[in-house]
Amino acid sequence: MLAPGGSEKRCASEADHVGLNGDRTAALHHARVSNPSTSAKSEPANSTFADSSERKSITKFTPVAGSESAVCGQSRAGGILWIALKYFFTRQQPEVTRILLVESGSRYLLEGLISGLRSTYGESIFVDLVTCYPGLPEGFDLENTCVYRVTDYRGRAGRARLYAELRRNRYSILGIICSAEPIMTKWKWSLAARLPAKVFILNENGDYFWFDYGHWSVIRHFALFRLGLAGAGAVRTLARLALFPLTLLYLLCYAAVAHLTRRRVES
């Protein structure tokens, strides 16, 4: 059992000492594509005041109440948007120096993934973990894994501290699990938006795809499948959407007739 807190992050300072020789262009080649309705095989591309001497007058500026916080909020939102889209519009793979995995699904999915990561990027590379589970998945070792438990970062201040710690590690790749399980849903998308790393998505079959424009058709199909708009349930879902206005109109008319009838009886 791992002790929560700072002891698990003792290896965070070793990030700058970890590196790989050569150009790593193959990514997660162990993953298979067994269900085309939810995933597709990916083949990543190759990577690569001035001060004025005359001051005639000094005008004091009185900021409008709330203007400073509004500007800070806009700049923060713009920074998050830039980070989220940094690697979306390119298929180029960054030089892999450190990897972060978000355990936002069943544990067996990462246990089946780690061996492929080690065989592709080497045994010495750091593969860190953000999780809500106790202990470590099989195949992970504290010698080259730093564990961050979300239960240790509660509240807004705790989340900000976690984001800052993870950004200091300068991850090249971020992997999140999207397996239709309500596990760490807000955490995984928040980390994907705030960390400047290339994102890949792992589904419940152990298949993956890169989250970039080159796989837009796969991303679109994956989203439609999750919404029930693809596959066998698409017709049923579309029929429900088409009938919804008619159903709502019928209920409104029924309520109006019942209300008028009751008023007529009372009068």
C-alpha positions in Angstrom: 0.0 0.0 0.0 1.4 3.4 -1.0 1.5 6.2 1.6 -0.5 9.1 0.2 1.1 12.6 -0.1 4.5 13.8 -0.7 6.4 10.6 -0.4 4.9 9.3 -3.6 6.2 12.4 -5.5 9.8 12.0 -4.4 10.8 11.2 -8.0 9.2 14.4 -9.5 12.5 16.2 -9.4 14.2 13.5 -11.4 12.3 14.5 -14.6 15.2 16.5 -16.1 17.5 13.5 -15.8 15.3 11.2 -17.9 15.8 11.1 -21.6 15.7 8.9 -24.7 18.2 8.6 -27.4 17.1 8.7 -31.0 13.8 9.6 -32.7 10.8 7.8 -31.2 8.1 7.9 -33.9 6.3 4.6 -33.0 3.7 5.1 -30.3 1.9 2.5 -28.3 2.3 -0.1 -31.2 1.0 -2.8 -29.0 -2.5 -1.5 -29.1 -4.9 -3.3 -31.4 -8.0 -2.2 -33.3 -10.6 -4.7 -32.6 -13.8 -2.6 -32.6 -14.0 -0.1 -35.5 -17.1 1.4 -34.0 -15.2 2.8 -31.1 -11.6 3.2 -32.2 -9.2 3.1 -35.1 -5.6 2.3 -35.6 -3.3 5.3 -35.5 0.0 5.8 -37.4 1.6 9.0 -36.0 3.7 11.1 -38.4 7.4 11.8 -37.9 8.4 14.5 -35.4 10.2 17.5 -35.2 9.2 51.4 -22.0 11.3 53.1 -22.8 11.2 55.7 -20.0 10.5 59.2 -21.1 12.8 61.9 -19.8 10.0 64.6 -20.0 7.1 63.9 -17.8 4.7 66.8 -18.3 1.8 65.3 -16.4 0.9 62.2 -14.4 -2.6 60.9 -14.8 -3.8 58.5 -12.2 -5.7 55.6 -13.4 -8.5 54.2 -11.3 -9.4 50.7 -12.3 -13.0 49.8 -12.7 -14.2 47.4 -10.0 -13.9 43.9 -11.2 -11.9 44.8 -14.4 -8.6 43.3 -13.2 -10.3 39.9 -12.3 -12.1 40.0 -15.7 -8.8 40.5 -17.6 -7.2 37.7 -15.5 -10.1 35.4 -16.2 -9.9 36.1 -20.0 -6.1 35.6 -20.1 -6.4 32.3 -18.1 -9.1 31.0 -20.4 -7.1 31.9 -23.5 -4.0 30.1 -22.0 -6.0 27.0 -21.4 -7.5 27.1 -24.9 -4.0 27.5 -26.4 -2.7 24.6 -24.4 -5.6 22.4 -25.3 -5.1 23.0 -29.0 -1.3 23.0 -29.1 -1.0 19.5 -30.4 -4.5 19.1 -31.9 -3.6 20.7 -35.2 -0.5 18.7 -35.8 0.2 15.0 -36.2 3.8 15.5 -35.2 5.0 13.6 -32.2 7.0 15.4 -29.5 10.3 14.0 -28.2 9.1 11.6 -25.5 10.8 12.3 -22.2 8.0 11.6 -19.7 4.5 10.2 -19.8 1.4 10.8 -17.7 -1.5 8.4 -17.5 -4.9 9.2 -16.0 -6.6 6.2 -14.5 -10.1 7.3 -15.4 -11.4 3.8 -16.0 -10.9 0.2 -15.0 -7.4 -0.7 -13.7 -6.9 -3.6 -16.1 -6.8 -1.2 -19.0 -3.6 0.5 -17.8 -2.1 -2.9 -16.7 -2.4 -4.0 -20.3 -1.0 -0.8 -21.6 2.2 -0.4 -19.6 4.1 -3.2 -21.2 3.7 -1.7 -24.6 4.8 1.7 -23.3 7.9 0.2 -21.8 8.8 -1.8 -24.9 8.4 1.3 -27.1 10.0 4.0 -25.0 12.3 2.0 -22.7 12.3 0.7 -19.2 13.9 3.9 -17.7 11.3 6.4 -18.9 9.0 7.8 -16.2 5.4 6.9 -16.6 3.5 8.8 -13.9 0.0 8.1 -12.7 -3.0 10.3 -11.7 -5.5 8.0 -9.9 -8.3 7.7 -7.4 -7.4 4.0 -6.6 -5.2 2.8 -3.7 -2.0 1.0 -4.6 -0.4 0.7 -8.0 -1.5 -1.2 -11.1 0.5 -4.2 -12.1 3.6 -3.3 -14.1 4.1 0.0 -12.4 7.1 0.6 -10.2 7.9 3.5 -7.8 11.4 3.6 -9.2 10.1 5.2 -12.4 6.5 6.2 -11.5 5.2 9.1 -9.4 1.7 8.7 -8.1 -0.7 11.6 -7.7 -4.0 10.7 -5.9 -6.8 13.2 -6.5 -8.0 12.6 -2.9 -4.9 14.5 -1.8 -5.8 17.6 -3.9 -9.3 18.6 -2.7 -10.8 22.0 -3.4 -9.8 24.7 -5.8 -6.4 25.4 -4.1 -5.6 21.7 -4.2 -6.5 21.4 -7.9 -4.3 24.4 -8.7 -1.4 22.8 -6.7 -1.8 19.6 -8.7 -1.8 21.3 -12.0 1.3 23.3 -11.1 3.1 20.1 -10.0 2.2 18.3 -13.2 3.2 21.2 -15.4 6.7 21.3 -13.8 7.2 17.7 -14.9 6.9 18.7 -18.6 5.1 15.6 -19.9 5.4 14.8 -23.6 2.4 12.4 -23.7 -0.8 12.3 -21.8 -3.0 9.2 -21.9 -6.6 9.2 -20.6 -9.2 6.4 -20.4 -12.6 6.9 -22.0 -14.3 3.6 -21.3 -17.9 4.8 -20.6 -17.3 4.6 -16.9 -18.1 7.6 -14.6 -14.5 7.6 -13.1 -12.6 10.9 -12.8 -14.4 12.4 -15.8 -13.8 16.0 -14.9 -10.2 15.3 -13.9 -9.2 13.7 -17.2 -10.6 16.5 -19.4 -9.3 19.2 -17.1 -5.8 17.7 -17.3 -6.0 17.3 -21.0 -6.9 21.0 -21.4 -4.3 22.3 -19.0 -1.2 20.2 -19.7 0.8 20.9 -22.9 1.2 17.3 -23.9 0.1 15.1 -26.8 -3.1 13.3 -25.8 -4.2 9.8 -26.7 -7.5 8.2 -25.7 -7.8 4.6 -24.6 -11.2 2.9 -24.8 -12.7 0.0 -23.0 -11.3 -2.5 -25.6 -7.7 -1.4 -25.0 -7.6 0.4 -28.4 -6.3 3.9 -28.7 -6.2 6.9 -31.0 -4.3 10.2 -30.9 -6.4 13.3 -30.2 -5.5 15.5 -33.2 -7.0 16.7 -36.4 -5.5 13.8 -38.4 -7.9 11.5 -36.6 -10.9 13.8 -36.8 -13.1 11.2 -38.4 -12.3 8.7 -35.6 -12.9 11.3 -32.9 -16.3 12.3 -34.5 -17.4 8.7 -34.8 -16.2 8.0 -31.2 -18.3 10.9 -29.9 -21.4 9.9 -31.9 -21.1 6.4 -30.6 -20.9 7.6 -27.0 -24.0 9.8 -27.6 -25.9 6.9 -29.1 -25.9 8.4 -32.5 -23.9 5.7 -34.2 -24.4 2.0 -34.5 -27.5 0.0 -33.7 -28.9 2.6 -31.3 -28.7 5.5 -33.8 -32.2 5.1 -35.2 -33.8 4.8 -31.8 -32.0 7.9 -30.5 -32.8 10.0 -33.6 -36.5 8.9 -33.4 -36.6 10.1 -29.8 -35.1 13.4 -30.8 -37.6 13.8 -33.6 -40.6 12.9 -31.4 -39.5 15.1 -28.5 -41.1 18.4 -29.8 -44.3 16.6 -30.5 -44.4 15.0 -27.1 -43.7 18.3 -25.4 -46.5 20.0 -27.4 -48.9 17.3 -26.5 -48.1 17.6 -22.8 -48.5 21.4 -22.9 -51.9 21.2 -24.6 -53.0 18.5 -22.2 -52.0 20.7 -19.2 -53.8 23.7 -20.7 -57.0 21.8 -21.3 -57.0 20.3 -17.8 -56.4 23.8 -16.3 -59.2 25.4 -18.3 -61.6 22.6 -17.5 -60.9 22.9 -13.8 -61.4 26.6 -13.8 -64.7 26.2 -15.7 -65.9 23.7 -13.1 -65.0 25.9 -10.2 -66.8 28.9 -11.7 
